[in-house]
């Protein structure tokens, strides 16, 4: 996998993932929407750790500048 995410993009995803987990476990967002946010947060964490986003590949988009 070729890196296609910048460090700023990765940081934003980690912050959003933490926010989603806080909203769910803090009881602010519950039910199906809460579970969707937690799963999305997990995806954000995974993609930020590997610096690769499959959706960026589909749209031929990259935030990583060499």
N, CA, C and O atoms as a DFTB+ gen file, in Angstrom:
264 C
 N C O
     1  1       0.837      -1.173       0.000
     2  2       0.000       0.000       0.000
     3  2       0.887       1.244       0.000
     4  3       1.801       1.380       0.813
     5  1       0.600       2.111      -0.901
     6  2       1.340       3.355      -1.014
     7  2       0.681       4.409      -0.131
     8  3      -0.538       4.574      -0.147
     9  1       1.490       5.110       0.628
    10  2       0.971       6.127       1.548
    11  2       0.234       7.213       0.769
    12  3       0.745       7.717      -0.231
    13  1      -0.972       7.573       1.228
    14  2      -1.732       8.634       0.568
    15  2      -2.366       9.610       1.567
    16  3      -3.290      10.347       1.224
    17  1      -1.861       9.607       2.804
    18  2      -2.397      10.498       3.836
    19  2      -1.274      11.312       4.467
    20  3      -0.219      10.775       4.803
    21  1      -1.510      12.606       4.625
    22  2      -0.526      13.467       5.288
    23  2      -0.645      13.323       6.803
    24  3      -1.598      12.732       7.311
    25  1       0.330      13.868       7.506
    26  2       0.302      13.803       8.971
    27  2      -0.867      14.600       9.544
    28  3      -1.440      14.209      10.561
    29  1      -1.224      15.705       8.908
    30  2      -2.372      16.498       9.378
    31  2      -3.654      15.693       9.224
    32  3      -4.492      15.681      10.126
    33  1      -3.811      15.026       8.095
    34  2      -4.974      14.173       7.842
    35  2      -5.057      13.066       8.885
    36  3      -6.133      12.776       9.408
    37  1      -3.928      12.455       9.181
    38  2      -3.887      11.380      10.174
    39  2      -4.274      11.892      11.556
    40  3      -5.018      11.230      12.280
    41  1      -3.770      13.071      11.923
    42  2      -4.074      13.655      13.233
    43  2      -5.559      13.976      13.362
    44  3      -6.168      13.718      14.400
    45  1      -6.130      14.533      12.316
    46  2      -7.559      14.847      12.332
    47  2      -8.388      13.588      12.521
    48  3      -9.371      13.591      13.261
    49  1      -7.992      12.512      11.852
    50  2      -8.728      11.251      11.989
    51  2      -8.637      10.681      13.408
    52  3      -9.623      10.159      13.928
    53  1      -7.478      10.777      14.028
    54  2      -7.328      10.278      15.405
    55  2      -8.188      11.102      16.359
    56  3      -8.834      10.547      17.248
    57  1      -8.200      12.416      16.180
    58  2      -9.009      13.284      17.038
    59  2     -10.497      12.974      16.854
    60  3     -11.240      12.892      17.832
    61  1     -10.929      12.803      15.604
    62  2     -12.335      12.461      15.353
    63  2     -12.702      11.108      15.960
    64  3     -13.785      10.949      16.523
    65  1     -11.799      10.137      15.844
    66  2     -12.056       8.814      16.425
    67  2     -12.216       8.927      17.939
    68  3     -13.116       8.318      18.517
    69  1     -11.347       9.702      18.581
    70  2     -11.448       9.891      20.031
    71  2     -12.763      10.584      20.392
    72  3     -13.401      10.233      21.384
    73  1     -13.160      11.560      19.594
    74  2     -14.422      12.262      19.830
    75  2     -15.608      11.304      19.698
    76  3     -16.515      11.331      20.529
    77  1     -15.611      10.468      18.677
    78  2     -16.705       9.519      18.472
    79  2     -16.807       8.536      19.634
    80  3     -17.906       8.234      20.101
    81  1     -15.668       8.041      20.099
    82  2     -15.666       7.101      21.234
    83  2     -16.165       7.804      22.492
    84  3     -16.937       7.230      23.260
    85  1     -15.728       9.038      22.706
    86  2     -16.196       9.807      23.871
    87  2     -17.706      10.022      23.819
    88  3     -18.394       9.860      24.826
    89  1     -18.217      10.385      22.648
    90  2     -19.655      10.620      22.522
    91  2     -20.463       9.360      22.828
    92  3     -21.522       9.427      23.451
    93  1     -19.952       8.213      22.383
    94  2     -20.682       6.967      22.615
    95  2     -20.590       6.523      24.079
    96  3     -21.610       6.268      24.720
    97  1     -19.377       6.432      24.598
    98  2     -19.217       5.929      25.958
    99  2     -19.607       6.956      27.015
   100  3     -19.811       6.600      28.176
   101  1     -19.713       8.217      26.630
   102  2     -20.210       9.237      27.544
   103  2     -21.726       9.278      27.593
   104  3     -22.305      10.019      28.388
   105  1     -22.373       8.482      26.745
   106  2     -23.822       8.411      26.742
   107  2     -24.492       9.557      26.010
   108  3     -25.707       9.728      26.112
   109  1     -23.728      10.339      25.280
   110  2     -24.294      11.483      24.556
   111  2     -24.997      11.007      23.289
   112  3     -26.091      11.469      22.963
   113  1     -24.364      10.089      22.584
   114  2     -24.961       9.494      21.386
   115  2     -25.121       8.008      21.666
   116  3     -24.150       7.325      21.991
   117  1     -26.336       7.509      21.541
   118  2     -26.597       6.102      21.855
   119  2     -27.279       5.421      20.677
   120  3     -27.565       6.039      19.652
   121  1     -27.525       4.150      20.852
   122  2     -28.257       3.386      19.852
   123  2     -27.439       3.121      18.602
   124  3     -26.212       3.031      18.644
   125  1     -28.144       2.998      17.497
   126  2     -27.519       2.656      16.227
   127  2     -26.520       3.724      15.787
   128  3     -25.436       3.389      15.310
   129  1     -26.858       4.975      15.937
   130  2     -25.953       6.050      15.551
   131  2     -24.652       5.982      16.358
   132  3     -23.570       6.206      15.816
   133  1     -24.760       5.681      17.628
   134  2     -23.569       5.551      18.461
   135  2     -22.671       4.429      18.005
   136  3     -21.450       4.583      17.959
   137  1     -23.260       3.306      17.669
   138  2     -22.472       2.166      17.192
   139  2     -21.817       2.493      15.854
   140  3     -20.659       2.144      15.627
   141  1     -22.547       3.156      14.975
   142  2     -21.976       3.561      13.681
   143  2     -20.790       4.496      13.906
   144  3     -19.771       4.362      13.229
   145  1     -20.899       5.432      14.836
   146  2     -19.797       6.345      15.120
   147  2     -18.580       5.614      15.676
   148  3     -17.450       5.943      15.317
   149  1     -18.789       4.638      16.537
   150  2     -17.674       3.876      17.092
   151  2     -16.979       3.070      15.991
   152  3     -15.750       3.018      15.945
   153  1     -17.749       2.450      15.116
   154  2     -17.159       1.695      14.003
   155  2     -16.393       2.646      13.077
   156  3     -15.277       2.338      12.659
   157  1     -16.980       3.783      12.761
   158  2     -16.308       4.767      11.921
   159  2     -15.023       5.262      12.591
   160  3     -14.008       5.462      11.924
   161  1     -15.071       5.454      13.879
   162  2     -13.867       5.835      14.622
   163  2     -12.790       4.772      14.532
   164  3     -11.609       5.095      14.412
   165  1     -13.184       3.506      14.589
   166  2     -12.225       2.415      14.434
   167  2     -11.582       2.411      13.056
   168  3     -10.381       2.181      12.917
   169  1     -12.393       2.669      12.049
   170  2     -11.864       2.754      10.680
   171  2     -10.904       3.929      10.567
   172  3      -9.844       3.813       9.951
   173  1     -11.272       5.058      11.158
   174  2     -10.388       6.230      11.137
   175  2      -9.051       5.916      11.803
   176  3      -7.997       6.286      11.285
   177  1      -9.090       5.234      12.950
   178  2      -7.847       4.875      13.637
   179  2      -6.994       3.941      12.794
   180  3      -5.786       4.139      12.664
   181  1      -7.622       2.929      12.225
   182  2      -6.879       1.971      11.409
   183  2      -6.227       2.647      10.209
   184  3      -5.049       2.420       9.936
   185  1      -6.978       3.471       9.494
   186  2      -6.416       4.130       8.315
   187  2      -5.343       5.146       8.699
   188  3      -4.392       5.349       7.943
   189  1      -5.478       5.780       9.849
   190  2      -4.447       6.740      10.250
   191  2      -3.156       6.029      10.654
   192  3      -2.070       6.562      10.426
   193  1      -3.250       4.850      11.241
   194  2      -2.044       4.115      11.629
   195  2      -1.281       3.569      10.426
   196  3      -0.053       3.497      10.456
   197  1      -1.990       3.188       9.376
   198  2      -1.312       2.644       8.194
   199  2      -1.063       3.716       7.128
   200  3      -0.444       3.429       6.104
   201  1      -1.530       4.931       7.352
   202  2      -1.345       6.066       6.431
   203  2      -1.895       5.802       5.041
   204  3      -1.371       6.311       4.050
   205  1      -2.938       5.017       4.972
   206  2      -3.532       4.663       3.687
   207  2      -5.049       4.645       3.807
   208  3      -5.600       4.014       4.709
   209  1      -5.722       5.344       2.893
   210  2      -7.174       5.362       2.863
   211  2      -7.648       4.770       1.536
   212  3      -7.355       5.328       0.479
   213  1      -8.370       3.655       1.572
   214  2      -8.842       3.037       0.333
   215  2      -9.773       3.941      -0.478
   216  3      -9.760       3.887      -1.707
   217  1     -10.572       4.761       0.183
   218  2     -11.458       5.672      -0.549
   219  2     -10.675       6.706      -1.348
   220  3     -11.095       7.102      -2.435
   221  1      -9.541       7.143      -0.814
   222  2      -8.701       8.076      -1.562
   223  2      -8.228       7.438      -2.865
   224  3      -8.134       8.111      -3.891
   225  1      -7.933       6.148      -2.824
   226  2      -7.479       5.438      -4.023
   227  2      -8.585       5.385      -5.066
   228  3      -8.328       5.575      -6.255
   229  1      -9.807       5.128      -4.632
   230  2     -10.925       5.058      -5.573
   231  2     -11.131       6.369      -6.314
   232  3     -11.467       6.375      -7.498
   233  1     -10.928       7.490      -5.606
   234  2     -11.146       8.798      -6.199
   235  2      -9.852       9.442      -6.709
   236  3      -9.846      10.602      -7.122
   237  1      -8.750       8.669      -6.675
   238  2      -7.439       9.159      -7.121
   239  2      -7.073      10.469      -6.418
   240  3      -6.709      11.461      -7.050
   241  1      -7.184      10.433      -5.093
   242  2      -6.955      11.604      -4.245
   243  2      -5.863      11.281      -3.257
   244  3      -5.760      10.141      -2.803
   245  1      -5.046      12.252      -2.914
   246  2      -3.995      12.048      -1.917
   247  2      -3.729      13.371      -1.209
   248  3      -3.685      14.429      -1.837
   249  1      -3.551      13.294       0.114
   250  2      -3.166      14.472       0.878
   251  2      -1.679      14.436       1.186
   252  3      -1.138      15.382       1.758
   253  1      -1.021      13.358       0.815
   254  2       0.412      13.187       1.072
   255  2       1.211      13.825      -0.056
   256  3       1.047      13.482      -1.227
   257  1       2.072      14.752       0.318
   258  2       2.945      15.411      -0.648
   259  2       4.365      14.935      -0.438
   260  3       4.863      14.938       0.688
   261  1       5.004      14.535      -1.481
   262  2       6.382      14.014      -1.368
   263  2       7.379      15.124      -1.278
   264  3       8.579      14.869      -1.179
